[in-house]
């Protein structure tokens, strides 16, 4: 990947920063995820990779209703300072969102796609989840507002039925509830269903009927009063069911006379039963709906638990993938290690193993020598106890101590050599460390060059503004002088001529200054054209250089393939 920048003279510089194929693949996956999530600005080819990634992350964070106090829609090709400030704001926003993946500002600025990919994946998932929740909330809000202003026919019927049932339940009068007052003595022997229904209705509501009939009999005809008396007589006979038995013929004649009234009472009873059934069905429907809501809540809780388990599984998969990436990166670093460095490391490792073996062998020799000396010491002690020659034994003991001291010094020298070799191995930087140092130095140089270019632009702007201010001051001074001398010049023809000659001289001086500025402009334009030609020539050379490098790499690959085939 090539990066463009400017030096202190304003000339463009281009650096070739190497990156592995895996970083490029991760970057492409990031772009595909952002486009699939709806961030189509990542398709623009004119934008830099940093603008695409940082814009996508900012878009996802804003979609989650998290404010990061930036606007990337109209700010492109930022400076180094602006990039650092922007990445710091994004990292703070990720911490507020409790992102499970750690990400540093320098990783975003350096386009470390391996560490950016899981963060972008998590942000896209959170933005999609938030959009779904927002959609469900807006849908429920719209339904609630619709139900608030508009009612459906089925809802109006259901609400009216509930209100009627509620009213009947609240205003229930115990005095008007059906209570059995009478009992027919031969009810079990009646086989006709209609007659049985009529008798049952009279058993529960006979008293009220008698009272109503008695009240109405005073205002009715003679036939109606006789019917009421007969009905009352029948009820009295039913009330005395223990001591008095009424024949079925009498009851049948009475019921046949009151057939129409009993039919009306039966219809009222049927309607009341139907209403009770409807109320019971509404109660059962309400109970079933509550049970269904409870079941839906349990299903939702189970889905949330499953979602948490899936997130945990995805986190574990991402960790496993990161470990595999590190393993592949380490193996790639080992493969790309320089041949000389590998030979040197191999030589030092062999030398270290040899010294360790010598050290172990020396320790074994010392232990054997120690055992031998201990045996000799015991033998000498035994001889001393037998012969009593102490001087000779003391001399031998001193000699052995001197030998032991020399051997100990040799061991210390060997340990010192081993420690020096360890330090040499540690002082040699690896290929990854060298690449990291080079990358950081290039970034530092880019920052210094960008700051220098920015300062240079400020100086140029200041000089331009200062020149404009000087010219404006001169113009104001000239206008003030003309205004002050104008009235005095009109007093006489001589002063007027003198004023006009001075004015013409001033105009001539201005024209001369203008000619000089135009000549300078022409010279700068010619210099610009020359530099542009040089720049085009350098671009062409650069293109040829890249083409030659690409061809050289292809030839080297072919050479390696031929060498491998020849070795096989």
C-alpha positions as CSV (number, residue, x, y, z in Angstrom):
1,X,0.0,0.0,0.0
2,X,1.4,3.4,-1.0
3,X,0.9,6.6,1.1
4,X,1.3,10.1,-0.3
5,X,2.6,13.1,1.7
6,X,4.5,16.3,1.3
7,X,8.0,17.4,2.4
8,X,9.2,20.8,3.7
9,X,9.3,22.2,0.1
10,X,5.7,21.2,-0.7
11,X,6.8,18.4,-3.0
12,X,4.8,15.1,-3.0
13,X,6.4,12.1,-1.4
14,X,5.3,8.5,-1.7
15,X,6.1,5.7,0.7
16,X,5.6,2.0,0.0
17,X,4.2,0.5,3.3
18,X,4.1,-3.3,3.1
19,X,1.1,-5.1,4.4
20,X,0.2,-8.8,4.3
21,X,-2.6,-10.4,2.3
22,X,-4.6,-11.1,5.4
23,X,-4.9,-7.4,6.3
24,X,-6.2,-6.6,2.8
25,X,-8.7,-9.5,3.0
26,X,-9.9,-8.3,6.4
27,X,-10.3,-4.8,5.0
28,X,-12.4,-6.1,2.1
29,X,-14.6,-8.0,4.5
30,X,-15.1,-4.8,6.6
31,X,-16.2,-2.9,3.4
32,X,-18.6,-5.7,2.4
33,X,-20.1,-5.7,5.9
34,X,-20.6,-1.9,5.9
35,X,-22.2,-2.0,2.4
36,X,-24.5,-4.9,3.5
37,X,-25.5,-2.9,6.5
38,X,-26.6,0.1,4.4
39,X,-23.4,2.3,4.4
40,X,-23.2,2.7,0.6
41,X,-20.7,5.6,0.9
42,X,-18.0,2.9,1.2
43,X,-18.4,2.1,-2.6
44,X,-17.0,5.5,-3.6
45,X,-13.5,4.8,-5.1
46,X,-12.2,8.3,-4.6
47,X,-12.2,8.0,-0.8
48,X,-9.3,6.7,1.2
49,X,-9.4,3.5,3.2
50,X,-9.3,5.5,6.4
51,X,-12.3,7.7,5.4
52,X,-14.3,4.6,4.5
53,X,-13.7,2.7,7.7
54,X,-14.0,5.6,10.0
55,X,-17.1,6.8,8.3
56,X,-18.7,3.4,8.5
57,X,-17.9,3.1,12.3
58,X,-19.3,6.6,12.9
59,X,-22.4,5.8,10.9
60,X,-23.0,2.6,12.9
61,X,-22.5,4.5,16.3
62,X,-24.9,7.3,15.2
63,X,-27.5,4.6,14.2
64,X,-27.3,3.3,17.8
65,X,-28.3,6.8,19.1
66,X,-24.9,7.5,20.6
67,X,-23.5,11.0,20.1
68,X,-19.7,11.3,19.3
69,X,-19.8,15.0,18.3
70,X,-18.3,14.6,14.8
71,X,-19.6,15.0,11.2
72,X,-17.8,13.1,8.5
73,X,-20.3,13.7,5.7
74,X,-18.5,16.9,4.5
75,X,-15.0,16.4,6.0
76,X,-12.6,14.3,3.9
77,X,-8.8,13.9,3.7
78,X,-8.2,14.9,7.4
79,X,-4.8,15.9,8.8
80,X,-2.9,13.7,11.3
81,X,-4.1,15.8,14.3
82,X,-7.7,15.6,13.2
83,X,-7.4,11.8,12.6
84,X,-6.0,11.3,16.1
85,X,-8.8,13.4,17.7
86,X,-11.4,11.6,15.7
87,X,-10.2,8.1,16.6
88,X,-10.0,9.1,20.3
89,X,-13.7,10.2,20.2
90,X,-14.7,6.9,18.5
91,X,-12.8,4.8,21.1
92,X,-14.6,6.8,23.9
93,X,-18.0,6.1,22.2
94,X,-17.2,2.4,22.0
95,X,-16.4,2.3,25.7
96,X,-19.7,4.0,26.5
97,X,-21.5,1.3,24.3
98,X,-19.6,-1.4,26.3
99,X,-18.0,-2.9,23.3
100,X,-16.6,-6.4,24.2
101,X,-13.5,-5.9,21.9
102,X,-10.6,-3.7,22.9
103,X,-9.5,-1.1,20.3
104,X,-6.9,1.6,20.5
105,X,-6.7,4.9,18.5
106,X,-3.4,4.1,16.9
107,X,-4.9,0.8,15.6
108,X,-7.6,2.7,13.8
109,X,-5.2,5.3,12.4
110,X,-2.7,2.6,11.3
111,X,-5.6,0.6,9.6
112,X,-5.0,-2.6,11.7
113,X,-7.8,-4.5,9.9
114,X,-7.5,-7.6,12.1
115,X,-8.5,-5.7,15.2
116,X,-10.9,-3.4,13.5
117,X,-13.0,-6.2,11.9
118,X,-14.6,-7.7,15.1
119,X,-15.4,-4.1,16.3
120,X,-17.1,-3.2,13.0
121,X,-18.9,-6.6,13.0
122,X,-20.2,-5.9,16.5
123,X,-21.3,-2.3,15.6
124,X,-23.2,-3.5,12.5
125,X,-25.0,-6.1,14.6
126,X,-25.9,-3.5,17.3
127,X,-27.2,-1.0,14.7
128,X,-29.4,-3.7,13.0
129,X,-30.8,-4.7,16.4
130,X,-31.4,-1.1,17.4
131,X,-33.2,-0.5,14.1
132,X,-35.4,-3.5,14.6
133,X,-36.3,-2.4,18.2
134,X,-37.0,1.1,16.9
135,X,-39.2,-0.3,14.1
136,X,-41.2,-2.4,16.6
137,X,-41.6,0.6,18.9
138,X,-42.8,2.9,16.1
139,X,-45.2,0.2,14.9
140,X,-46.7,-0.2,18.3
141,X,-46.9,3.5,18.8
142,X,-48.7,3.9,15.5
143,X,-51.2,1.2,16.4
144,X,-51.9,2.8,19.7
145,X,-52.4,6.2,18.2
146,X,-54.8,4.6,15.6
147,X,-56.8,2.8,18.3
148,X,-56.9,6.1,20.2
149,X,-58.7,8.0,17.4
150,X,-60.4,5.1,15.5
151,X,-62.4,2.0,16.6
152,X,-63.2,-1.1,14.6
153,X,-66.7,-2.6,14.5
154,X,-65.6,-5.8,16.2
155,X,-63.8,-3.8,19.0
156,X,-66.9,-1.7,19.6
157,X,-69.1,-4.8,20.0
158,X,-66.5,-6.4,22.3
159,X,-66.2,-3.3,24.5
160,X,-70.0,-2.8,24.7
161,X,-70.4,-6.5,25.7
162,X,-67.8,-6.1,28.4
163,X,-69.4,-2.9,29.7
164,X,-72.8,-4.6,29.9
165,X,-71.4,-7.6,31.7
166,X,-69.5,-5.3,34.1
167,X,-72.6,-3.3,34.8
168,X,-74.7,-6.4,35.4
169,X,-72.0,-7.7,37.8
170,X,-71.7,-4.4,39.7
171,X,-75.4,-3.6,39.9
172,X,-76.5,-7.1,40.8
173,X,-79.5,-7.0,43.2
174,X,-79.7,-10.0,45.5
175,X,-83.5,-9.4,46.0
176,X,-84.1,-9.9,42.2
177,X,-82.1,-13.1,42.0
178,X,-84.1,-16.2,41.2
179,X,-85.1,-18.0,44.4
180,X,-87.2,-21.2,44.5
181,X,-90.5,-20.5,46.4
182,X,-92.6,-23.5,45.3
183,X,-92.3,-27.1,44.4
184,X,-94.7,-29.2,42.3
185,X,-95.6,-32.5,44.0
186,X,-95.8,-34.6,40.8
187,X,-93.1,-32.9,38.8
188,X,-91.2,-36.1,38.2
189,X,-94.2,-37.7,36.5
190,X,-94.6,-34.9,33.9
191,X,-93.2,-36.1,30.6
192,X,-94.1,-33.1,28.4
193,X,-91.0,-30.8,28.1
194,X,-93.0,-27.6,27.6
195,X,-95.2,-28.3,30.6
196,X,-92.1,-29.1,32.7
197,X,-90.5,-25.8,31.7
198,X,-93.7,-23.8,32.5
199,X,-94.0,-25.5,35.9
200,X,-90.3,-24.7,36.7
201,X,-90.7,-21.0,35.8
202,X,-93.8,-20.9,38.1
203,X,-91.8,-22.5,40.9
204,X,-89.2,-19.7,40.8
205,X,-91.3,-16.6,39.7
206,X,-94.8,-17.6,40.7
207,X,-95.1,-15.2,43.6
208,X,-94.2,-12.2,41.6
209,X,-96.6,-13.3,38.9
210,X,-99.4,-13.7,41.5
211,X,-98.6,-10.2,42.8
212,X,-98.6,-8.7,39.4
213,X,-101.8,-10.5,38.4
214,X,-103.4,-9.4,41.7
215,X,-102.4,-5.8,41.1
216,X,-103.6,-5.8,37.5
217,X,-106.8,-7.6,38.3
218,X,-108.3,-4.5,39.9
219,X,-108.0,-2.6,36.6
220,X,-108.7,-5.5,34.2
221,X,-111.9,-7.3,33.1
222,X,-113.7,-10.1,34.9
223,X,-112.0,-12.9,32.9
224,X,-108.5,-11.7,33.8
225,X,-109.3,-11.5,37.5
226,X,-110.6,-15.1,37.3
227,X,-107.3,-16.2,35.6
228,X,-105.2,-14.5,38.3
229,X,-107.3,-16.3,41.0
230,X,-106.7,-19.6,39.4
231,X,-103.0,-19.0,39.1
232,X,-102.9,-17.9,42.7
233,X,-104.8,-21.0,43.7
234,X,-102.3,-23.2,41.8
235,X,-99.3,-21.5,43.6
236,X,-100.9,-22.0,47.0
237,X,-101.4,-25.7,46.1
238,X,-97.7,-25.9,45.2
239,X,-96.6,-24.2,48.4
240,X,-98.5,-26.8,50.4
241,X,-96.8,-29.7,48.7
242,X,-96.1,-31.6,51.9
243,X,-99.7,-31.8,53.3
244,X,-101.7,-31.5,50.0
245,X,-101.4,-33.4,46.7
246,X,-102.7,-31.7,43.4
247,X,-103.8,-33.9,40.6
248,X,-102.1,-33.8,37.3
249,X,-105.3,-33.0,35.4
250,X,-105.8,-29.8,37.4
251,X,-102.2,-28.7,36.8
252,X,-102.5,-29.5,33.1
253,X,-105.7,-27.4,32.8
254,X,-104.0,-24.5,34.6
255,X,-100.9,-24.7,32.4
256,X,-102.9,-24.9,29.2
257,X,-104.7,-21.7,30.1
258,X,-101.4,-19.9,30.9
259,X,-99.6,-21.2,27.8
260,X,-98.8,-17.9,26.1
261,X,-97.5,-16.3,29.3
262,X,-95.3,-19.3,30.0
263,X,-94.0,-19.2,26.5
264,X,-93.0,-15.6,26.9
265,X,-91.3,-16.4,30.2
266,X,-89.4,-19.3,28.6
267,X,-88.2,-17.0,25.8
268,X,-86.9,-14.5,28.3
269,X,-85.2,-17.2,30.2
270,X,-83.5,-18.5,27.0
271,X,-82.3,-15.0,26.1
272,X,-80.9,-14.6,29.6
273,X,-79.1,-17.9,29.4
274,X,-77.6,-16.9,26.0
275,X,-76.3,-13.7,27.5
276,X,-74.7,-15.6,30.3
277,X,-73.1,-17.9,27.8
278,X,-71.7,-15.0,25.8
279,X,-70.3,-13.4,29.0
280,X,-68.7,-16.8,29.9
281,X,-67.2,-17.0,26.4
282,X,-65.8,-13.5,26.7
283,X,-64.3,-14.5,30.1
284,X,-62.8,-17.6,28.6
285,X,-61.5,-15.5,25.6
286,X,-59.9,-13.1,28.1
287,X,-58.3,-15.9,30.1
288,X,-57.0,-17.5,26.9
289,X,-55.5,-14.2,25.8
290,X,-53.8,-13.8,29.1
291,X,-52.4,-17.3,28.8
292,X,-51.3,-16.5,25.3
293,X,-49.5,-13.3,26.4
294,X,-47.8,-15.2,29.2
295,X,-46.7,-17.8,26.7
296,X,-45.4,-15.1,24.3
297,X,-43.4,-13.5,27.2
298,X,-41.8,-16.9,28.0
299,X,-41.0,-17.4,24.3
300,X,-39.5,-13.9,24.2
301,X,-37.4,-14.6,27.3
302,X,-36.2,-17.9,25.7
303,X,-35.3,-16.0,22.5
304,X,-33.4,-13.5,24.5
305,X,-31.5,-16.3,26.3
306,X,-30.8,-17.9,22.9
307,X,-29.6,-14.5,21.6
308,X,-27.2,-14.1,24.5
309,X,-25.9,-17.7,24.0
310,X,-25.4,-16.9,20.3
311,X,-23.5,-13.7,21.2
312,X,-21.3,-15.7,23.6
313,X,-20.7,-18.3,20.9
314,X,-19.8,-15.5,18.4
315,X,-17.4,-14.0,20.9
316,X,-15.7,-17.3,21.5
317,X,-15.5,-17.9,17.8
318,X,-13.9,-14.4,17.3
319,X,-11.4,-15.2,20.1
320,X,-10.5,-18.5,18.4
321,X,-10.2,-16.7,15.1
322,X,-7.9,-14.1,16.7
323,X,-5.7,-16.8,18.1
324,X,-5.5,-18.5,14.8
325,X,-4.7,-15.2,13.1
326,X,-1.9,-14.7,15.6
327,X,-0.6,-18.2,15.0
328,X,-0.7,-17.6,11.2
329,X,1.0,-14.3,11.7
330,X,3.8,-15.8,13.8
331,X,4.3,-18.6,11.2
332,X,4.4,-16.0,8.5
333,X,7.0,-14.0,10.4
334,X,9.1,-17.1,10.8
335,X,8.8,-17.9,7.1
336,X,9.7,-14.3,6.1
337,X,12.7,-14.2,8.4
338,X,15.9,-13.2,6.6
339,X,18.2,-16.1,5.7
340,X,21.3,-14.6,7.3
341,X,19.4,-13.9,10.5
342,X,18.1,-17.4,10.6
343,X,21.5,-18.8,10.1
344,X,22.9,-16.7,12.9
345,X,20.1,-17.6,15.2
346,X,20.6,-21.3,14.3
347,X,24.3,-21.0,15.0
348,X,23.7,-19.3,18.3
349,X,21.1,-21.8,19.3
350,X,23.5,-24.7,18.5
351,X,26.2,-23.0,20.4
352,X,23.9,-22.5,23.4
353,X,22.8,-26.1,23.3
354,X,26.5,-27.1,23.2
355,X,27.3,-25.0,26.2
356,X,24.4,-26.3,28.1
357,X,25.6,-29.9,27.4
358,X,29.1,-28.9,28.5
359,X,27.7,-27.3,31.6
360,X,25.7,-30.5,32.4
361,X,28.7,-32.7,31.8
362,X,30.9,-30.4,33.9
363,X,28.3,-30.6,36.7
364,X,28.3,-34.4,36.5
365,X,32.1,-34.4,36.5
366,X,32.1,-32.2,39.6
367,X,29.7,-34.4,41.4
368,X,31.9,-37.5,40.6
369,X,35.0,-35.6,41.7
370,X,33.2,-34.6,44.9
371,X,32.3,-38.2,45.6
372,X,35.8,-39.3,44.9
373,X,37.3,-36.6,47.2
374,X,34.8,-37.5,49.9
375,X,35.9,-41.1,49.7
376,X,39.6,-40.1,49.8
377,X,38.9,-37.8,52.7
378,X,37.3,-40.7,54.6
379,X,40.2,-42.9,53.7
380,X,42.7,-40.2,54.9
381,X,40.7,-39.8,58.1
382,X,40.9,-43.5,58.7
383,X,44.7,-43.5,57.9
384,X,45.1,-40.5,60.3
385,X,43.4,-42.3,63.0
386,X,45.7,-45.3,62.3
387,X,49.0,-43.5,61.6
388,X,48.6,-40.0,63.0
389,X,50.4,-38.3,60.1
390,X,48.5,-34.9,60.3
391,X,50.9,-32.8,58.3
392,X,50.7,-34.9,55.1
393,X,46.9,-35.0,55.3
394,X,46.6,-31.2,55.8
395,X,48.9,-30.7,52.8
396,X,46.7,-32.9,50.6
397,X,43.6,-31.2,51.8
398,X,45.0,-27.8,50.8
399,X,45.9,-29.1,47.4
400,X,42.4,-30.4,46.9
401,X,40.9,-27.1,48.0
402,X,43.0,-25.3,45.5
403,X,41.8,-27.6,42.8
404,X,38.2,-27.1,43.8
405,X,38.7,-23.3,43.7
406,X,40.2,-23.4,40.2
407,X,37.3,-25.6,39.0
408,X,34.8,-23.2,40.6
409,X,36.5,-20.2,38.7
410,X,36.2,-22.2,35.4
411,X,32.5,-22.8,36.1
412,X,32.0,-19.1,36.7
413,X,33.7,-18.2,33.4
414,X,31.5,-20.6,31.6
415,X,28.4,-19.2,33.2
416,X,29.5,-15.7,32.2
417,X,30.0,-16.8,28.6
418,X,26.5,-18.3,28.6
419,X,25.0,-15.1,30.0
420,X,26.8,-13.0,27.3
421,X,25.4,-15.3,24.6
422,X,21.9,-14.9,26.0
423,X,22.3,-11.1,25.9
424,X,23.5,-11.2,22.3
425,X,20.5,-13.2,21.3
426,X,18.2,-10.8,23.1
427,X,19.9,-7.7,21.5
428,X,19.2,-8.9,18.0
429,X,15.8,-7.4,16.9
430,X,13.4,-9.6,15.1
431,X,11.9,-8.9,11.7
432,X,8.5,-8.0,13.2
433,X,10.2,-5.5,15.6
434,X,12.1,-3.9,12.7
435,X,9.0,-3.6,10.6
436,X,7.2,-2.0,13.6
437,X,10.1,0.5,14.1
438,X,10.1,1.3,10.4
439,X,6.3,1.8,10.4
440,X,6.3,4.1,13.5
441,X,9.2,6.1,12.0
442,X,7.3,6.6,8.8
443,X,4.2,7.7,10.7
444,X,6.3,10.1,12.7
445,X,7.9,11.5,9.6
446,X,4.4,11.9,8.0
447,X,3.2,13.7,11.0
448,X,6.2,16.1,11.0
449,X,5.9,16.7,7.3
450,X,2.1,17.4,7.6
451,X,2.7,19.8,10.4
452,X,5.5,21.6,8.5
453,X,3.3,21.8,5.4
454,X,0.5,23.2,7.5
455,X,2.8,25.8,9.1
456,X,4.1,26.8,5.7
457,X,0.6,27.4,4.4
458,X,-0.1,29.6,7.4
459,X,3.0,31.7,6.7
460,X,2.0,32.0,3.0
461,X,-1.5,33.1,4.0
462,X,-0.1,35.6,6.5
463,X,2.2,37.1,3.9
464,X,-0.6,37.4,1.4
465,X,-2.9,39.1,4.0
466,X,0.0,41.4,5.1
467,X,0.6,42.5,1.4
468,X,-3.1,43.1,1.0
469,X,-3.2,45.2,4.2
470,X,-0.2,47.3,3.0
471,X,-1.8,47.9,-0.4
472,X,-5.1,48.9,1.2
473,X,-3.3,51.3,3.6
474,X,-1.6,52.9,0.6
475,X,-4.9,53.2,-1.3
476,X,-6.6,54.8,1.7
477,X,-3.7,57.2,2.2
478,X,-3.9,58.2,-1.5
479,X,-7.6,58.7,-1.4
480,X,-7.3,60.8,1.7
481,X,-4.6,62.9,0.0
482,X,-6.7,63.4,-3.1
483,X,-9.7,64.3,-1.0
484,X,-7.8,66.8,1.0
485,X,-6.1,68.5,-2.0
486,X,-9.1,68.5,-4.3
487,X,-10.8,71.6,-2.8
488,X,-7.4,73.4,-2.7
489,X,-6.8,72.5,-6.4
490,X,-10.0,74.1,-7.6
491,X,-8.9,77.5,-6.3
492,X,-6.8,78.4,-9.4
493,X,-5.9,76.9,-12.8
494,X,-2.2,76.5,-11.8
495,X,-3.0,74.4,-8.7
496,X,-5.5,72.3,-10.8
497,X,-2.8,71.6,-13.4
498,X,-0.3,70.7,-10.7
499,X,-2.9,68.4,-9.0
500,X,-3.6,66.7,-12.3
501,X,0.0,66.2,-13.1
502,X,0.6,64.6,-9.7
503,X,-2.4,62.4,-10.1
504,X,-1.1,61.2,-13.6
505,X,2.3,60.5,-12.0
506,X,0.6,58.4,-9.3
507,X,-1.4,56.5,-12.0
508,X,1.8,55.8,-14.0
509,X,3.6,54.5,-10.9
510,X,0.7,52.2,-10.2
511,X,0.8,50.9,-13.8
512,X,4.5,50.3,-13.5
513,X,3.9,48.3,-10.3
514,X,1.2,46.3,-12.1
515,X,3.5,45.5,-15.0
516,X,6.2,44.2,-12.5
517,X,3.6,42.0,-10.7
518,X,2.4,40.6,-14.0
519,X,6.0,39.8,-15.1
520,X,6.5,38.1,-11.8
521,X,3.3,36.2,-12.2
522,X,4.4,35.1,-15.7
523,X,7.7,33.9,-14.4
524,X,6.0,31.9,-11.6
525,X,3.6,30.4,-14.1
526,X,6.6,29.3,-16.3
527,X,8.3,27.8,-13.3
528,X,5.0,26.0,-12.4
529,X,4.8,24.6,-15.9
530,X,8.4,23.4,-15.8
531,X,7.8,21.7,-12.4
532,X,4.6,20.1,-13.7
533,X,6.6,18.6,-16.6
534,X,9.2,17.3,-14.2
535,X,6.4,15.9,-12.0
536,X,4.8,14.1,-15.0
537,X,8.2,12.7,-16.0
538,X,8.7,11.4,-12.4
539,X,5.2,9.9,-12.4
540,X,6.1,8.1,-15.6
541,X,9.4,6.9,-14.1
542,X,7.6,5.7,-11.0
543,X,5.1,3.8,-13.1
544,X,8.0,2.1,-15.0
545,X,9.7,1.4,-11.7
546,X,6.6,-0.3,-10.3
547,X,6.1,-2.3,-13.5
548,X,9.8,-3.4,-13.3
549,X,9.4,-4.4,-9.7
550,X,6.3,-6.4,-10.5
551,X,8.0,-8.2,-13.4
552,X,11.0,-8.8,-11.1
553,X,8.7,-10.4,-8.5
554,X,7.1,-12.6,-11.1
555,X,10.5,-13.7,-12.4
556,X,11.6,-14.4,-8.8
557,X,8.6,-16.6,-8.2
558,X,9.2,-18.5,-11.4
559,X,12.9,-18.9,-10.3
560,X,11.8,-20.2,-6.9
561,X,9.4,-22.7,-8.5
562,X,12.2,-23.9,-10.9
563,X,14.6,-24.3,-8.0
564,X,12.1,-26.2,-5.9
565,X,11.3,-28.5,-8.9
566,X,15.0,-29.0,-9.5
567,X,15.6,-29.9,-5.8
568,X,12.8,-32.4,-5.9
